[in-house]
Amino acid sequence: MEEGVEVEDVRTAPPAGLPSTLGGTGWLPRTLGHREEVAAGSLWARCGYRSEVAVLREVLLSDPPRSLASVGDAGAQLMTDPVDPGLLREQSRAIAEAYRRHGVTVHLTSPPSAAPPNVIFLRDLFLVTPEGAVLGRTASRQRAGEERHAALALAELGIPILRTVTGTATFEGADALWVDERTVLVGCGFRTNREGFDVVRECLRHQGVEAVAVPLGPGVQHLLGSVVFVDHRRAVLHRAAATGALRRELSERGYSTVELDPDDEVVRRRAMNFVTLAPGRILMPAGCPHTRRALEGAGIAVDTVEVGEYVKAAGALGCLTGVLRRGEEDGRDAAALNRGPAAVERSAAWRPGS
């Protein structure tokens, strides 16, 4: 529109004699902005979060696709060892039950049989903000196209998609972490490139949020592998993976840290690949007693669940959990988390052949 040109706002003064479809009598103007519509939870589903430690409310998990059974060369599919699909399905069900025990609503999505096997790691495919999702674009050819399956699952849940990463940009959701309510740290490495960071930054800027690029060190998959936030101004750090830039960002914001050495549990069992349920409370991979003692010794409440088959696929709880919503509601506080299952599962099923 040219500067100085005034446009009459027909929303407040419907022209007389026109039918409703042309803005006349019967036309109902849309008065709320997008942010308010999402927050209301009627047209769109309430979603998003601005804290990595706020009470976990809703997650999206994927049923293992049939394509897992046809994986011959694990390394060619970015995995470390062959996966037992049947055992993985058992663990998938147990993980969903573990979340329900903690009052988390679990949404399940069933990928088509031909979906890439790594689609089970939903955290990489999107970032959900309080206004909707940024749909990622995975960096490897093996995972190309997983995004469309995530897009359908999100849409069926009523979560708006604000941005889709395109062009040569790459962005994976496990590289984006809220360090405070106005700032998201975005790990930049071989999974998320600078162009991908720019897409996320622009989307968050419209929500009054700053995105800060944090360079990742060599051999670091995602920012989530370097730091996990466990309480207000408290984080767990992978001692060998945390860069100086990351440490400065945390220090400037007054964070204290619990540092874990790169021992067998952290590196091979993926002990640090856990999910924060509420301030000071986490769900972590079973079979990591040394790490569990270290975290409990630091005052963190720990629950565990077996994820051994996911570990063979080079991921664990943090990778497989698509976080949809966090935050307080209905007067409930973090202590209410252990009052028993309060979740009703809703399913977002992919259409066959899509």
Beta strands, then each sheet from edge to edge (+ up, - down):
strand 1: 56-62
strand 2: 105-109
strand 3: 126-129
strand 4: 132-135
strand 5: 161-164
strand 6: 176-180
strand 7: 183-188
strand 8: 210-215
strand 9: 227-231
strand 10: 234-238
strand 11: 256-260
strand 12: 275-278
strand 13: 281-285
strand 14: 301-305
strand 15: 322-326
strand 16: 346-347
sheet 1: 15+ 1- 2- 16-
sheet 2: 3+ 4- 5-
sheet 3: 6+ 7- 8-
sheet 4: 9+ 10- 11-
sheet 5: 12+ 13- 14-
end
